[in-house]
Amino acid sequence: MEDFTDQIILITGATRGIGKAIAETFLQAGGTVVGVYSGNDVAARAFATHNQKYASQFSLHKCDISNAHEVETLFTDLHSTYSRLDVLVNNAGIRRDAVLALMDSDNWQRVIDVNLTGTFLMSKQAVLFMMQNKFGRIINITSPVARLGFTGQANYAASKAGQIAMTKTLAKEVAKKKITVNCVSPGFISTDFINDLPKEQLAEYKKLVPMRRFGTVDDVANAVIFLAGKSSSYITGITLEVTGGL
């Protein structure tokens, strides 16, 4: 594993599921993790307790990433604490499933606000911070739903496709500043994000995966660590799929 000692890593949705695995992998690699979560204080306390041996390497911050003012306040605090930001992982995301004809407009907008606008707001502030040191890695957690489309997930698919398009554009805009921007696209990963689905639906989803299993959070974390490292310095604007061949 690459050494991330003296690097500052900002991760949204850091206290549960994939985000938690990503955060813990960076901690194990020596990084300083700034974990952002939206409101689940119980999960945040559990994360802190579980990673107590790394207490000097992380801090947790509550922030609604879809709210521009809260994001700006978060980065003001970061600027007062750290002289640099090396890695941003835009991991936070939500689902509000329904077929499009019956989808509540509020559920459409909330998914777009968190998944897509949240990525924009966090990336905007991160780029300004990273440009000061002419180095950075931005990694957006997207989804194969962006290219496949799943029934009942028009809002989620649109938000994830938007992330990919934004990634390609931003990668070109900041390449000269030695900032890379990439996506990691996890398929079906065993987390609460999909485990709340009916068992019959999960069984059908598993049949779609050529490897005939769901991925693990560590599968995703390993991909993120790779794109965040020095060995990926010539990789930008791409989507790395972690899907078992989906």
C-alpha positions in Angstrom: 0.0 0.0 0.0 1.2 3.5 -0.8 2.2 5.7 2.0 -0.1 8.7 2.6 1.8 10.1 5.6 1.5 13.9 5.8 -1.3 13.9 3.2 -4.8 15.4 4.1 -7.7 13.4 2.7 -11.2 14.8 2.8 -14.0 12.2 2.5 -17.8 12.7 2.3 -20.1 10.0 3.7 -17.1 8.8 5.7 -18.6 7.1 8.6 -20.6 4.2 7.0 -20.4 1.7 4.3 -18.0 2.4 1.4 -16.9 5.7 2.8 -16.0 4.1 6.1 -13.8 1.5 4.4 -12.1 4.2 2.3 -11.5 6.4 5.4 -10.0 3.4 7.3 -7.8 2.4 4.4 -6.3 5.9 4.2 -5.8 5.9 8.0 -4.0 2.5 7.8 -1.8 4.1 5.1 -0.8 6.9 7.4 -3.0 9.6 6.0 -4.8 12.3 7.9 -8.6 11.9 7.3 -11.2 14.6 7.5 -14.5 12.7 7.5 -17.7 14.4 6.6 -21.1 13.1 7.5 -24.6 14.5 7.1 -26.4 13.7 10.3 -26.0 10.2 11.7 -24.3 11.0 15.0 -24.6 7.3 16.1 -22.5 6.1 13.1 -20.0 8.9 13.6 -19.5 7.9 17.3 -19.2 4.3 16.2 -16.5 5.2 13.6 -14.6 7.2 16.2 -14.7 4.4 18.7 -13.7 1.7 16.2 -10.8 3.8 15.0 -9.6 5.1 18.4 -6.0 4.0 17.8 -6.0 6.5 14.9 -7.5 9.3 16.9 -4.7 11.7 16.2 -5.1 11.1 12.4 -8.8 12.0 11.9 -11.5 14.5 12.6 -15.2 14.3 11.9 -17.4 17.1 10.7 -21.2 17.3 10.2 -22.1 19.1 7.0 -24.9 19.0 4.4 -22.9 18.9 1.2 -25.8 20.1 -0.8 -25.8 23.4 1.1 -23.3 25.9 -0.4 -23.1 27.9 2.9 -22.3 24.8 5.0 -19.7 23.6 2.5 -18.0 27.1 2.5 -18.0 27.0 6.3 -16.4 23.5 6.3 -13.6 24.7 4.0 -13.0 27.9 6.1 -12.4 25.6 9.0 -10.1 23.4 7.0 -8.1 26.4 5.8 -7.6 27.4 9.5 -6.4 23.9 10.4 -4.4 22.6 7.4 -2.0 24.2 5.0 -3.0 21.8 2.2 -5.6 19.4 0.9 -4.3 16.5 -1.1 -7.3 14.2 -1.8 -11.0 14.7 -2.0 -13.3 11.6 -2.2 -16.9 12.6 -3.1 -18.5 9.5 -1.7 -21.7 10.7 -0.1 -24.9 9.7 -2.0 -28.5 8.9 -1.5 -31.3 7.0 -3.2 -35.0 7.8 -3.4 -36.4 5.2 -5.7 -39.7 5.3 -7.7 -40.7 4.9 -11.3 -40.4 8.3 -13.0 -44.1 8.8 -13.7 -44.8 8.4 -10.0 -41.7 10.0 -8.6 -42.2 12.9 -6.2 -40.5 16.0 -7.5 -38.9 16.6 -4.0 -37.3 13.1 -4.2 -36.0 13.9 -7.7 -34.5 17.2 -6.5 -33.0 15.8 -3.2 -31.1 13.1 -5.0 -29.7 15.6 -7.6 -28.9 18.0 -4.8 -26.9 15.6 -2.7 -25.3 13.4 -5.4 -24.5 15.9 -8.1 -24.7 19.4 -6.6 -22.8 18.1 -3.5 -20.0 16.8 -5.8 -19.9 20.2 -7.5 -19.8 22.3 -4.3 -17.1 20.1 -2.7 -15.0 19.9 -5.8 -15.2 23.7 -6.4 -13.8 24.4 -2.9 -11.3 21.6 -3.1 -9.8 22.8 -6.4 -9.3 26.3 -5.0 -7.5 24.7 -2.0 -5.4 22.2 -4.1 -4.3 24.9 -6.6 -2.3 26.6 -3.8 0.1 23.6 -3.7 -0.4 22.6 -7.4 -1.3 19.1 -6.4 -4.4 17.1 -5.8 -6.6 14.1 -6.4 -10.4 14.2 -6.7 -12.2 10.9 -6.8 -15.9 10.8 -7.4 -17.9 7.7 -6.4 -20.3 7.1 -9.2 -22.3 4.1 -10.3 -22.8 1.8 -13.4 -26.5 2.8 -13.2 -25.3 5.9 -15.0 -24.8 3.8 -18.2 -27.2 0.9 -17.6 -30.3 2.6 -16.1 -32.3 0.6 -13.6 -36.1 0.8 -13.2 -37.1 3.2 -10.5 -33.8 5.0 -10.4 -34.1 7.8 -12.9 -33.0 10.4 -10.4 -30.1 8.3 -9.1 -28.9 7.4 -12.7 -29.1 11.1 -13.8 -27.1 12.2 -10.8 -24.4 9.6 -11.4 -24.2 10.3 -15.1 -23.8 13.9 -14.3 -20.9 13.1 -12.0 -19.1 11.3 -14.8 -19.6 14.2 -17.2 -18.5 16.7 -14.6 -15.4 14.6 -13.9 -14.3 14.6 -17.5 -14.7 18.3 -17.8 -13.0 19.2 -14.5 -10.1 16.9 -15.3 -9.3 19.0 -18.4 -9.7 22.3 -16.5 -7.2 21.4 -13.8 -4.7 19.1 -15.5 -2.1 21.8 -15.8 -2.3 22.3 -12.0 -1.2 18.7 -11.4 -4.7 17.8 -10.1 -6.3 14.6 -11.4 -10.0 14.0 -11.4 -11.4 10.5 -11.7 -14.4 8.3 -10.9 -14.7 5.0 -9.2 -17.9 3.2 -10.2 -18.8 0.4 -7.7 -21.3 -2.2 -8.8 -23.4 -4.1 -6.3 -21.4 -3.8 -3.0 -22.5 -5.4 0.2 -23.6 -2.4 2.3 -26.8 -1.1 3.8 -27.2 0.9 0.6 -28.4 -2.2 -1.2 -29.1 -4.6 1.7 -32.4 -2.8 2.4 -33.7 -4.1 -1.0 -36.1 -7.2 -1.1 -34.2 -10.5 -1.1 -35.8 -11.5 -4.4 -34.5 -8.3 -6.0 -31.0 -8.9 -4.6 -31.0 -12.4 -6.0 -31.9 -11.1 -9.4 -29.2 -8.4 -9.2 -26.6 -11.1 -8.3 -27.5 -13.0 -11.5 -26.5 -9.9 -13.5 -22.9 -10.0 -12.2 -20.6 -12.3 -14.2 -18.6 -13.1 -11.1 -21.9 -14.1 -9.3 -21.1 -12.3 -6.1 -21.5 -8.8 -4.7 -18.3 -6.8 -4.2 -16.9 -5.8 -0.8 -16.2 -2.3 0.5 -12.5 -3.1 0.5 -12.7 -3.8 -3.3 -13.8 -0.2 -3.7 -11.4 1.3 -1.2 -8.5 -0.3 -3.0 -9.5 1.3 -6.3 -9.8 4.7 -4.6 -6.4 4.3 -2.9 -4.8 3.6 -6.3 -6.3 6.7 -8.0 -5.2 8.8 -5.0 -1.6 7.6 -5.1 1.5 8.9 -6.9 1.5 5.9 -9.3 -1.7 7.1 -10.9 -0.3 10.6 -11.7 -1.0 10.2 -15.5 -4.5 9.0 -15.1 -7.3 11.6 -15.2 -10.8 11.9 -16.5 -11.5 8.2 -16.4 -14.1 6.0 -14.7 -12.6 2.9 -13.0 -15.3 0.2 -12.7 -15.4 -2.1 -9.7 -18.4 -4.2 -10.8 -17.4 -7.8 -11.2 -17.9 -7.5 -14.9 -21.4 -6.0 -14.8 
